[in-house]
Amino acid sequence: MTNQMTPTMDEQARAILRGNDRGGYTVPTSGLYPYQWNWDSAFAAWGFATFDVARAWVEIETLLSGQWDNGMVPHILFHRPDPGYFPGPDVWGGVGPVPSSGISQPPVAASFARRVYDMDPDASREALVRIFPKLKAWHQWFMDWRLDQGAVCITHPWEAGRDNTPDWDGAMAGIDPVGVGDYTRRDTSHVDPAMRPTKYDYDRYIWLVQLGRRLNWGDAALLKQNPFRVADPTMTFTLLRAQRDLAALGRALGEDVGSIDAAIQELEAGAETLWNPDLACYDARDVRSGKWAGCVSNASFLNWYAGIDHPGMVAQYDRITSICKYPVPSHDPSSDRFDPKRYWRGPTWGIMNALIGLGLEECGHTDRAEALRQTTGELIRDHGFAEYFDPLTGRAAGGGTFTWTAAVWLGWTSPSRPKGAS
C-alpha cells in the first residue's frame, strides 16, 4: 500500500508548489495569502530542491530582493497588488526596494539555503556567493536591533510567525488600540473565523502597524516607543541555528566567519535567559514588564534545532506528546488557554514539527524524531496538505493546498525523499 501511495503524495506535493508558483516566488496558498511570505518561501525552497534545485535558489533570491538598506528582510513582499488581502502595502508603508511590510519573520532562510546547497554543491555555489552577504546583513540586523540579554525580541506578534499564541497575551493586554479606526479583514472570508485570531487581537495588530508607519519603521524609534517587545523562543532558536548554518556556508566559500561565530556565542547565552525555572521550560519573556508568558509552546521545543540539548526539555516533550494524538501542539493542551482549532493557540503545524524533528534527530533523540516524522506524515496523508491540524483529532484546519506543508512532505516525511533532503 505504501509503495502505491507514495508517488501519488509526492506528485500532489509537487503540484501544490507549482500551483502556488507566481514566477520566481510562491504564495503560501491562493486567496488567503496572495503574496510572498518570508519563512514560507524558505520552506518552499526546501520543497523545490527535492526536484528542482535551480528553482529553489530563485525562491530565496527573490525573497532577498526585498531586503531593506538596514539589512532587514520583510515578512511580506507585495510583488503584485491584490485587493483580497488586508493589511496591504498602502497600510504598511514599507521603505524597501519592493513594496513590503515593516517587520521581519523567523530567519530560517540561511538554514534552508544550507540544505539546498548540501543537496547539490556544484550547482549551488554561484547562487550561494550572491546571497551570502545578504543573509549575513539580515542576521546582523537582528543582532544590532532585536537583542535583549542575547535573546531575540519581536516587535509585532506577526514577526514571530506565531500570530495569536498565548505567549503574547500579557504584552497584548498592555496595548490600548485607540484610534485604530475601521477596517475590513479579508482572512475570515477565506477561513472559518473560529480558526483565526479574534478582533481583539486584530485591533492590536493594526495599531502596531500604524505605530511603525508613523515612525517610518525606524529601528531606534521603535526600540524606544513600541510597547510590544517580547524575547521569543522562535526567533532566538531559529536565528541561533541560522547563524550556525551561515557560518558553515561561509567556511565552504572561504569567507571570514569570525563575527558570525561571536554572534553564535552571544545567542547561546541569550537562549538561556529564556529558561523559565518555574515552568521548567523555555518560555517567552516580556521585555517591557519583565514577566514570563508561562507558556509551553511548540516553539519551546526548537531548542534542539538550535543545537541546545537541555535535559529538562525531554520531560516536557514527553508530557506534551502523551496528551494529544497528533503532536506537537502550538500550546499546551493542559492549559486553560488551549484551543485546538484557533491558529497558534493549539493546532499542530507541520513546519514546526519538521524543525523540532530535525533538531531531535541531530541531538541524538532519534526515536522521538522518527516517531514525530511518522506522525506528521500520517497527518498529511490522512488529512491533506493543510495549513495546520487539530492536535486531538488530526482534522485539517486553516488554508488548504499549503506550500510549506507540501514542502515538509517532500523534504522530511515522504518515504521517497531524496538523500540529503532531511
Buried (B, 14 or more C-beta within 10 A) or exposed (E): EEEEEBEEBBEBBBEBBBBBBBEBBBBBBBBBBBBBBBBBBBBBBBBBBBBBBEBBBBBBBBBBBBBBEBBBBBBBBBBEEBEBBBBBBEBBBBBBEBBBBBBBBBBBBBBBBBBBBBBBEEBBEEBBEEBBEBBBBBBBBBBEBBBBBBBBBBBBBBBBBBBBBBBBBBBBEEBEBEEBEEEEBBBBEBBEEEBBBEEEBBBBBBBBBBBBBEBEBBBEBBEEEBBBBBBBBBBBBBBBBBBBBBBBBBEBEEBEBEBBEEBBEBBBEBBBBBBBEEBBBBBBBBBBBEEBBBBBBBBBBBBBBBBBBBEBBBEBBEBBBEEBBBBBBBBBBEBEBBBBBBBBBBBBBBBBBBBBBBBBBBBEBEEBBEBBBEBBBBBBBEBBBBBBBBBBBBBBBBBBBBBBBBBBBBBBBBEEBBEEBB
